[in-house]
Amino acid sequence: MTPTKRSFLARATLSTLSLALLPLAASAQAPAPWPSKALRIVVGYPAGSSPDVQARLLAEPLARALGQPVVVDNKPGASGNIGADITAKADDGHTIGVIGNGPLTSSKFLYAKLPYDPLKDLAPIALIGTAPLVWVAPKSAVTGSVSDYIKQTRASGDTLAYGSVGAGSGGHLGMELVKEQLGIKPLHVPFNGGPPILNAMMGGQVHMTLLPAVTVAPLVQAGKLTAVAVTSAKRSPLAPDLPSMQEIGASGVNIEVWNAFMAPAKMPAAHQARLSSELGKILGSREIRQKLFLQGWKVDDSSPAALAQRIKSDTAIYGDLIAKKGIKLE
């Protein structure tokens, strides 16, 4: 065989090999489609709770955006910490969680053996909605202005009591902050849920509480309770007629409850970014914002950066308060 023929055959062989390897090279460079199966939303609260309702509201539009089914998986217990732990430890790349503010901010100070680290094991995806709590008291207790009521409460010392849905809850920690700011001293009585607190208030066993607007609205509208203020620093569109904490002299209080989408910190950044982008679009739609508003929630900046800042800020506030008051849970 002549050198020319050998050279031609070598070039032809190399060309054939190159063509054969092109698909392999392309497949090695192209990322695998994601999600490649159903996405699971872990909700650490029972069916019918606000995180559950929000997860189910957002699951359908998220499924359409991702092109894969989205299923809600309720794992209630330990005030949402069980669901947060499951989310933090998920390694299938297709699990996220809807988590309330407690497991992300105050739980690390309340529980000596929290099995996950909110800041290290979870990544912020999207803030769903926020809502202040409403300070309510029996109608008979608020006979004059809000200022008069606060003066009377201050003068009553520890003869009054307030109810919360449990030690370490938003209502408990929020009222402890209010007490410090206003110089009032009602004693804490924990209950198992909002309705028992309201029943106790109607019976005179407790004299005030902090609860979501949707929980207290029926009794306020019926004239049995008086709404004193919202726990946010500024007035809220969810209860625009109520004064803010700043207006009643508690300028250092800015308490809101909120729920958020979180992912395992180990989830690839590109997947986190896609989820944040799609959920940002969904939460920005007028239809979804209106539905959440009617459920008692306001959509703020839903971005991961805003959520991370809220987690950081609330963690600092609750951490200081819990340490000062010596609050601990088993």
C-alpha positions as MATLAB code, in Angstrom:
seq = 'MTPTKRSFLARATLSTLSLALLPLAASAQAPAPWPSKALRIVVGYPAGSSPDVQARLLAEPLARALGQPVVVDNKPGASGNIGADITAKADDGHTIGVIGNGPLTSSKFLYAKLPYDPLKDLAPIALIGTAPLVWVAPKSAVTGSVSDYIKQTRASGDTLAYGSVGAGSGGHLGMELVKEQLGIKPLHVPFNGGPPILNAMMGGQVHMTLLPAVTVAPLVQAGKLTAVAVTSAKRSPLAPDLPSMQEIGASGVNIEVWNAFMAPAKMPAAHQARLSSELGKILGSREIRQKLFLQGWKVDDSSPAALAQRIKSDTAIYGDLIAKKGIKLE';
ca = [
       0.000    0.000    0.000;
       1.344    3.381   -0.943;
       1.939    6.103    1.672;
      -0.786    8.184    0.062;
      -3.371    5.407    0.438;
      -2.286    4.708    4.046;
      -2.668    8.409    4.894;
      -6.102    8.548    3.290;
      -7.307    5.461    5.182;
      -5.975    6.836    8.482;
      -7.804   10.104    7.965;
     -11.001    8.271    7.051;
     -10.750    6.074   10.141;
     -10.198    9.083   12.414;
     -13.148   10.898   10.858;
     -15.399    7.886   11.401;
     -14.294    7.593   15.037;
     -14.827   11.309   15.594;
     -18.345   11.136   14.204;
     -19.114    8.116   16.367;
     -17.875    9.866   19.500;
     -19.778   13.112   18.908;
     -23.048   11.905   20.506;
     -21.093   10.611   23.512;
     -19.345   13.942   23.960;
     -22.610   15.844   23.620;
     -24.339   13.619   26.169;
     -21.450   14.038   28.599;
     -21.683   17.842   28.381;
     -25.466   18.271   28.403;
     -27.020   18.228   31.888;
     -29.700   15.671   32.550;
     -33.251   17.049   32.393;
     -34.581   18.139   35.788;
     -36.920   17.309   37.352;
     -36.859   13.802   35.958;
     -39.718   12.543   38.154;
     -42.415   13.799   40.503;
     -41.420   16.534   42.933;
     -42.347   15.969   46.585;
     -43.341   18.826   48.904;
     -42.946   17.787   52.532;
     -45.306   19.661   54.861;
     -44.512   19.235   58.537;
     -48.054   20.085   59.599;
     -51.448   18.357   59.386;
     -53.942   18.606   56.546;
     -55.882   21.848   56.685;
     -53.075   23.833   58.323;
     -51.912   26.995   56.577;
     -48.666   25.441   55.238;
     -50.689   22.495   53.889;
     -53.272   24.753   52.225;
     -50.533   26.877   50.676;
     -48.566   23.860   49.435;
     -51.653   22.437   47.735;
     -52.561   25.811   46.226;
     -49.111   26.139   44.654;
     -48.520   22.490   43.720;
     -50.651   22.559   40.566;
     -49.126   25.656   38.912;
     -45.650   24.454   39.916;
     -46.326   21.085   38.260;
     -47.341   22.845   35.049;
     -44.194   24.963   35.129;
     -41.867   22.019   35.775;
     -43.587   19.499   33.514;
     -43.707   16.878   36.254;
     -46.278   15.959   38.932;
     -45.950   17.675   42.315;
     -47.229   15.765   45.350;
     -47.793   17.045   48.889;
     -46.602   14.738   51.667;
     -47.788   15.634   55.194;
     -45.336   14.714   57.970;
     -46.731   16.527   61.017;
     -45.156   16.634   64.443;
     -42.850   18.555   66.798;
     -44.250   21.936   65.687;
     -43.033   21.400   62.118;
     -39.532   20.237   63.037;
     -40.110   16.687   61.759;
     -40.970   17.938   58.280;
     -38.028   20.332   58.306;
     -35.678   17.496   59.277;
     -37.017   15.218   56.520;
     -36.514   18.015   53.996;
     -32.995   18.768   55.220;
     -31.923   15.127   54.948;
     -33.571   14.331   51.586;
     -31.003   13.239   49.006;
     -33.162   12.256   46.021;
     -32.881   15.688   44.398;
     -36.669   15.915   44.110;
     -37.787   16.819   47.643;
     -38.490   20.296   49.002;
     -40.501   21.478   51.992;
     -43.010   24.111   53.029;
     -41.826   25.176   56.458;
     -43.115   27.735   58.950;
     -40.957   30.385   60.556;
     -40.548   28.515   63.867;
     -38.469   25.545   62.632;
     -36.278   27.959   60.672;
     -35.659   30.572   63.380;
     -36.569   29.809   67.004;
     -36.393   25.991   67.135;
     -32.594   25.939   67.246;
     -32.763   27.845   70.550;
     -35.774   26.041   72.011;
     -34.688   22.430   71.426;
     -31.401   21.154   72.836;
     -31.245   18.268   70.337;
     -32.627   19.681   67.098;
     -31.601   17.078   64.476;
     -30.926   19.613   61.706;
     -29.281   23.023   61.406;
     -31.700   25.490   59.752;
     -28.880   27.640   58.381;
     -26.524   24.876   57.208;
     -28.847   22.061   56.126;
     -31.601   24.007   54.360;
     -31.526   26.451   51.445;
     -34.076   29.280   50.963;
     -36.198   28.932   47.829;
     -39.206   31.261   48.127;
     -41.148   33.120   50.806;
     -44.820   32.268   50.345;
     -46.732   34.662   52.573;
     -46.518   36.693   55.762;
     -49.089   37.784   58.319;
     -48.939   39.728   61.568;
     -50.679   38.379   64.639;
     -53.570   40.329   66.124;
     -53.696   41.295   69.790;
     -57.248   40.693   70.999;
     -58.967   41.086   74.355;
     -62.548   40.668   75.629;
     -64.843   43.465   74.517;
     -65.521   44.399   78.147;
     -61.809   44.954   78.832;
     -61.323   47.661   76.215;
     -63.792   50.379   77.163;
     -61.755   53.406   76.104;
     -58.819   54.032   73.820;
     -56.027   51.562   73.145;
     -53.778   53.788   75.244;
     -56.216   53.539   78.164;
     -56.333   49.757   77.814;
     -52.534   49.483   77.898;
     -52.396   51.679   81.023;
     -55.007   49.480   82.728;
     -53.131   46.337   81.723;
     -49.881   47.788   83.065;
     -51.545   48.661   86.356;
     -52.970   45.117   86.668;
     -49.481   43.611   86.942;
     -49.471   39.817   86.945;
     -53.148   39.429   87.835;
     -53.923   39.018   84.124;
     -53.036   36.082   81.844;
     -52.521   35.617   78.127;
     -52.974   32.470   76.080;
     -50.791   31.050   73.316;
     -50.824   27.914   71.202;
     -47.810   26.630   73.110;
     -44.481   27.508   74.644;
     -42.113   28.839   72.002;
     -44.931   29.613   69.549;
     -45.181   32.914   67.707;
     -47.927   34.068   70.060;
     -45.824   33.244   73.113;
     -42.612   34.857   71.903;
     -44.492   37.792   70.396;
     -46.316   38.603   73.625;
     -43.074   38.355   75.604;
     -41.619   41.019   73.307;
     -44.746   43.160   73.735;
     -44.477   42.790   77.510;
     -40.902   44.050   77.478;
     -41.737   47.015   75.272;
     -44.900   48.134   77.070;
     -44.048   47.196   80.635;
     -47.016   44.870   81.101;
     -46.831   41.583   83.043;
     -49.601   39.117   82.096;
     -48.769   35.481   82.856;
     -48.440   32.891   80.082;
     -50.956   30.043   79.766;
     -50.304   27.562   76.908;
     -53.175   25.907   75.027;
     -53.496   23.309   72.290;
     -54.677   25.552   69.474;
     -56.428   28.852   68.870;
     -60.078   27.889   69.486;
     -59.397   26.701   73.070;
     -57.733   30.060   73.793;
     -60.759   31.950   72.526;
     -63.111   29.743   74.547;
     -61.020   30.420   77.654;
     -61.128   34.122   76.931;
     -64.894   34.026   76.649;
     -64.949   32.242   80.023;
     -62.610   34.738   81.674;
     -59.686   32.342   82.233;
     -57.318   34.387   80.042;
     -57.495   38.050   79.202;
     -55.586   38.524   75.948;
     -53.825   36.666   73.151;
     -51.987   37.046   69.865;
     -53.548   35.021   67.028;
     -53.870   35.258   63.224;
     -56.494   37.659   61.899;
     -58.511   34.887   60.238;
     -58.806   33.081   63.583;
     -60.084   36.035   65.602;
     -62.101   37.869   62.919;
     -65.467   36.103   63.541;
     -65.487   36.977   67.266;
     -64.294   40.528   66.619;
     -67.009   41.026   64.016;
     -69.580   39.553   66.424;
     -68.621   42.153   69.019;
     -67.314   39.628   71.565;
     -63.639   40.554   71.239;
     -61.805   43.799   70.588;
     -58.789   43.870   68.297;
     -56.146   46.054   69.923;
     -53.309   46.108   67.367;
     -51.294   44.079   64.881;
     -47.836   42.815   65.828;
     -46.070   44.280   62.782;
     -44.086   47.526   62.975;
     -46.338   49.095   60.341;
     -50.035   48.722   59.610;
     -50.955   45.646   57.615;
     -53.225   45.499   54.548;
     -54.695   42.371   56.143;
     -56.123   44.524   58.960;
     -55.713   48.134   57.790;
     -57.862   49.653   60.544;
     -55.707   48.333   63.378;
     -52.760   50.298   64.791;
     -49.252   48.900   64.468;
     -46.828   48.143   67.266;
     -45.045   51.414   66.566;
     -48.288   53.339   66.967;
     -49.027   51.888   70.410;
     -45.533   52.481   71.763;
     -43.899   49.103   71.088;
     -41.561   50.260   68.337;
     -39.133   47.385   68.926;
     -41.716   44.736   68.014;
     -42.141   43.562   64.446;
     -43.551   40.044   64.556;
     -45.028   38.243   61.563;
     -45.665   34.573   60.995;
     -44.706   33.198   57.611;
     -44.274   30.044   55.550;
     -41.608   29.349   52.977;
     -40.331   26.855   50.447;
     -36.976   25.407   51.483;
     -34.745   22.839   49.801;
     -32.017   20.555   51.121;
     -28.782   22.554   51.064;
     -27.232   19.707   49.049;
     -29.674   20.201   46.136;
     -27.714   21.492   43.098;
     -27.723   25.284   42.846;
     -29.182   25.171   39.320;
     -32.197   23.214   40.555;
     -32.691   25.591   43.472;
     -32.520   28.533   41.057;
     -35.144   27.033   38.758;
     -37.516   26.396   41.646;
     -37.047   29.952   42.916;
     -37.656   31.374   39.464;
     -40.825   29.369   38.799;
     -42.253   29.969   42.281;
     -41.453   33.663   41.998;
     -43.540   33.857   38.836;
     -46.392   31.916   40.434;
     -46.418   34.010   43.613;
     -46.254   37.155   41.513;
     -49.479   36.323   39.677;
     -52.525   38.352   40.624;
     -54.686   35.223   40.982;
     -52.404   33.523   43.502;
     -51.797   36.725   45.478;
     -55.536   37.274   45.763;
     -56.190   33.707   46.890;
     -53.498   33.967   49.565;
     -54.831   37.349   50.678;
     -58.312   35.905   51.178;
     -56.718   33.187   53.322;
     -55.088   35.874   55.476;
     -51.639   36.072   53.896;
     -49.730   38.879   52.211;
     -47.183   38.114   49.485;
     -43.984   40.113   50.020;
     -40.669   39.826   48.211;
     -40.546   36.075   47.599;
     -36.901   35.912   46.476;
     -34.349   33.613   48.149;
     -32.306   36.647   49.202;
     -35.263   38.279   50.953;
     -36.169   34.978   52.614;
     -32.587   34.460   53.792;
     -32.550   37.956   55.285;
     -35.849   37.356   57.086;
     -34.541   34.091   58.527;
     -31.377   35.845   59.720;
     -33.261   38.775   61.270;
     -35.913   36.685   63.033;
     -33.292   34.228   64.274;
     -31.425   37.069   65.967;
     -34.598   38.479   67.572;
     -35.876   35.155   68.873;
     -32.444   33.957   69.919;
     -31.925   36.982   72.163;
     -35.430   36.734   73.640;
     -35.273   32.980   74.331;
     -31.879   33.304   76.006;
     -33.080   36.212   78.136;
     -36.270   34.439   79.224;
     -34.634   31.019   79.591;
     -37.299   29.322   77.454;
     -36.529   25.670   76.652;
     -38.501   22.776   75.178;
     -37.785   19.055   75.271;
];
